[in-house]
Every structure is written in structure tokens, then in C-alpha cells.
Amino acid sequence: MPKKKKRTLLSTIKLARGGAGNLFVIGIMAGMIGFGAAAVNGLNPPAGPTNGVAVKVVSPTPGGTQTNLQLQTFGYVTIAPTPPPTSTGTICKQGGVNTEPTILVGYAPASGQSVSASGQVKVWVSDENPPFVAPGAVVEPTTGKVTTPGDTTAKADDNFLYSPALYIAPGTVESGGTPHFPDFIKGKFNTNPTGFSRGSFGSGGSKNASQGPAIEPIPPGITPREDDFQSEYLWNVASLGLAAGTYQGEFVIHDGDDNRGVGCVTIQIQ
């Protein structure tokens, strides 16, 4: 009988040791999981974060050639850069309505460069006659601020607006997008385009020319056309209603007689 009790006691001790060992292993594993969770700022929650961080899930694109790479880490997906929308038409190319793209002699920011949300988008125009703006437009003479937009719906013979306009793709002029009109106009310009007749200006002429403040220097590296009249159109980024991102701007500008220039520039807003 004593031997049987002794064996039972030994078995109980072994069982207790085994249980303690298992608890020790489980404790080590739990500690490792807790340490790993702390290292990545917590376990993956069942829903996206609620602290204002944007999370965008991008479905993989099937096919042999991939144009972007998505990295998944602890349940979240990196946001891939979004390419700027492009014009769906051919108006940015010379020809058709775009009869004289060379009147657009400079842009700021230059294509692919950035501008702050409190900055301005600018285009410089050069022509042998004062470039047209909206009929009846009034500009403050010292700052160039447009105080009276004029008739921004008036159209030229090519069925596009007299007023210089900036469109943001995909809302291009071809797709019936919304035109954005300049907040400032500088240099010389013509507010009476409907009263124009070829030959009424002549080289160096000034008939119907309005004078705003002097234009800013054209960006370096650009050789301006040797014309008699230069204008500068400026848009406040804030008035465009655009968030930070990359956009394609489409400038649709009439010259000072019967031609038009169209230029498309990629603009990054910080």
C-alpha cells in the first residue's frame, strides 16, 4: 500500500510539472504576440482607423504588365500615386481650333511643377494685336484684379469663348467642362472683341487696347515672340476649388484677331 501511494504522488507531481511547463510556454507566446502588436501600434482593428487617416484599397490590375505596386502591411494598403486625368480630345494638339498655340509663351507653374494652395496659376500670351478678353470686362489698373468679369458667355466665330479660360481635366472644353476665368489680367488686352475687324489694329496699333498693370517677367528659359502686345492671365488656386493633387490644366485662349491657342499643362497642387 505505501508503494502505491508513492507512485500516485509521483504521477501527480509530474502532471503538475507538465501543466506548469505548458503554462510557461503559453505565457512566452502571449508575451511575443503582445510585443509584436506593440511594435506595429496595436493589433489590426476590424475596421479602418478613425483618426482621419485615409485608407484606400486598390484592387490589383490583372495582366502581365503592372503599372503600380501595392504593399500590404498588417491589413492596410499603401495609396498608389494617381496619374493626372488627361484630355480625351485632340484640342491640345496644333490643328483644328488650335490654330496658333505659339501665342501661349509661358506657364507658371511650368508643366509638372507644383504650386501651393495659396498660390496662382499663370499663363503669358503674346500677339501682334491686343489679346481678346470677355466683352465689357473691367480690370483694376494697379493690381490687374478683375472687378467686372464682363460677358463671359460671348463666343468667337470658332464657337469657343472670347474670354481666356482654364479647364481642369476630365472637365475639358471638349467634354463641356466648367471654364475658370482669370482673377487677374495684366498687360494689354482688348475688351471689345466683337468690334474687331482685320486690319483695324495694324502692327504696333493700339485701337481698343486696354492697359492693365505691367506683366510679370516671363519664366526664364523662354524666348518670347517678338510681338507688340503681351498679356498675362492669373488664376488663384483657391478659386479653382481643387484639393492637393495632380491635375491637367487646359488653357483655351483667344488671340487679338481670329486665332486661338490651346495649351495643356500638368499642375501639381501642394
Disulfide bonds with the S-S distance in Angstrom:
Cys92-Cys264 1.63
